[in-house]
């Protein structure tokens, strides 16, 4: 008798990668755009991009696509103060 076990990996990889150093700059831009957000709400640990995106979606009432667009835009223009 043989048993076959099929496992499906359901890993969701973040579509973006943000270092802690980059996040400090991006967070300033996000806080400028959404001034009601607190430092506690914007807490981030490197490697936890998916958690950050999900939290931001709720906090600013926007979809995932918009949050990713905003974060990517901030990263591309990291030295610019605009978001």
C-alpha atoms as a printed R data frame, in Angstrom:
   type eleno elety resid chain resno      x      y      z
1  ATOM     1    CA   UNK     A     1  0.000  0.000  0.000
2  ATOM     2    CA   UNK     A     2  1.370  3.394 -0.994
3  ATOM     3    CA   UNK     A     3  0.374  6.761  0.321
4  ATOM     4    CA   UNK     A     4  0.934  9.906 -1.626
5  ATOM     5    CA   UNK     A     5  1.040 13.167  0.185
6  ATOM     6    CA   UNK     A     6  0.539 16.275 -1.838
7  ATOM     7    CA   UNK     A     7  1.488 19.492 -0.197
8  ATOM     8    CA   UNK     A     8  0.933 22.893 -1.605
9  ATOM     9    CA   UNK     A     9  3.120 25.753 -0.495
10 ATOM    10    CA   UNK     A    10  1.002 28.806  0.099
11 ATOM    11    CA   UNK     A    11  3.749 31.289  0.675
12 ATOM    12    CA   UNK     A    12  2.904 34.844 -0.205
13 ATOM    13    CA   UNK     A    13  5.994 36.800 -1.001
14 ATOM    14    CA   UNK     A    14  5.843 40.524 -0.722
15 ATOM    15    CA   UNK     A    15  6.077 42.272 -4.034
16 ATOM    16    CA   UNK     A    16  8.460 44.774 -2.500
17 ATOM    17    CA   UNK     A    17 11.546 44.680 -0.312
18 ATOM    18    CA   UNK     A    18 12.281 47.451  2.194
19 ATOM    19    CA   UNK     A    19 15.304 47.655  4.472
20 ATOM    20    CA   UNK     A    20 15.019 49.211  7.922
21 ATOM    21    CA   UNK     A    21 17.173 52.119  6.741
22 ATOM    22    CA   UNK     A    22 14.949 52.731  3.715
23 ATOM    23    CA   UNK     A    23 11.831 52.467  5.871
24 ATOM    24    CA   UNK     A    24 12.968 55.347  8.083
25 ATOM    25    CA   UNK     A    25 12.997 57.622  5.014
26 ATOM    26    CA   UNK     A    26  9.795 56.205  3.525
27 ATOM    27    CA   UNK     A    27  7.988 56.437  6.871
28 ATOM    28    CA   UNK     A    28  8.577 60.199  6.934
29 ATOM    29    CA   UNK     A    29  6.933 60.485  3.534
30 ATOM    30    CA   UNK     A    30  4.012 58.269  4.540
31 ATOM    31    CA   UNK     A    31  3.463 60.276  7.727
32 ATOM    32    CA   UNK     A    32  3.542 63.496  5.719
33 ATOM    33    CA   UNK     A    33  0.881 62.167  3.345
34 ATOM    34    CA   UNK     A    34 -1.241 60.498  6.055
35 ATOM    35    CA   UNK     A    35 -0.646 62.748  9.055
36 ATOM    36    CA   UNK     A    36 -3.102 60.841 11.248
37 ATOM    37    CA   UNK     A    37 -0.793 57.798 11.395
38 ATOM    38    CA   UNK     A    38  1.348 57.253 14.479
39 ATOM    39    CA   UNK     A    39  4.851 55.829 14.832
40 ATOM    40    CA   UNK     A    40  3.327 52.767 16.527
41 ATOM    41    CA   UNK     A    41  1.023 52.157 13.558
42 ATOM    42    CA   UNK     A    42  3.980 52.506 11.194
43 ATOM    43    CA   UNK     A    43  6.268 50.167 13.115
44 ATOM    44    CA   UNK     A    44  8.171 47.918 10.716
45 ATOM    45    CA   UNK     A    45 10.696 45.119 10.936
46 ATOM    46    CA   UNK     A    46 12.759 44.197  7.896
47 ATOM    47    CA   UNK     A    47 11.280 41.164  6.166
48 ATOM    48    CA   UNK     A    48  7.731 41.930  7.314
49 ATOM    49    CA   UNK     A    49  6.643 43.773  4.180
50 ATOM    50    CA   UNK     A    50  3.411 41.823  3.789
51 ATOM    51    CA   UNK     A    51  2.336 42.698  7.324
52 ATOM    52    CA   UNK     A    52  3.157 46.363  6.708
53 ATOM    53    CA   UNK     A    53  1.191 46.430  3.453
54 ATOM    54    CA   UNK     A    54 -1.837 44.776  5.051
55 ATOM    55    CA   UNK     A    55 -1.764 47.201  7.976
56 ATOM    56    CA   UNK     A    56 -1.440 50.228  5.693
57 ATOM    57    CA   UNK     A    57 -4.364 49.002  3.597
58 ATOM    58    CA   UNK     A    58 -6.566 49.122  6.689
59 ATOM    59    CA   UNK     A    59 -5.169 52.356  8.098
60 ATOM    60    CA   UNK     A    60 -5.579 54.421  4.926
61 ATOM    61    CA   UNK     A    61 -8.549 52.511  3.485
62 ATOM    62    CA   UNK     A    62 -6.857 51.713  0.162
63 ATOM    63    CA   UNK     A    63 -6.313 48.497 -1.777
64 ATOM    64    CA   UNK     A    64 -3.078 46.525 -1.971
65 ATOM    65    CA   UNK     A    65 -2.264 47.777 -5.463
66 ATOM    66    CA   UNK     A    66 -2.390 51.418 -4.315
67 ATOM    67    CA   UNK     A    67 -0.242 50.765 -1.219
68 ATOM    68    CA   UNK     A    68  2.381 48.957 -3.314
69 ATOM    69    CA   UNK     A    69  2.390 51.765 -5.867
70 ATOM    70    CA   UNK     A    70  2.864 54.356 -3.099
71 ATOM    71    CA   UNK     A    71  5.676 52.445 -1.383
72 ATOM    72    CA   UNK     A    72  7.489 51.720 -4.654
73 ATOM    73    CA   UNK     A    73  7.221 55.366 -5.653
74 ATOM    74    CA   UNK     A    74  8.686 56.406 -2.306
75 ATOM    75    CA   UNK     A    75 11.577 53.965 -2.699
76 ATOM    76    CA   UNK     A    76 12.417 55.051 -6.250
77 ATOM    77    CA   UNK     A    77 12.611 58.670 -5.130
78 ATOM    78    CA   UNK     A    78 14.105 57.929 -1.698
79 ATOM    79    CA   UNK     A    79 16.109 61.165 -1.566
80 ATOM    80    CA   UNK     A    80 13.174 63.276 -2.689
81 ATOM    81    CA   UNK     A    81 10.818 64.546  0.017
82 ATOM    82    CA   UNK     A    82  7.737 64.016 -2.122
83 ATOM    83    CA   UNK     A    83  5.641 60.902 -2.148
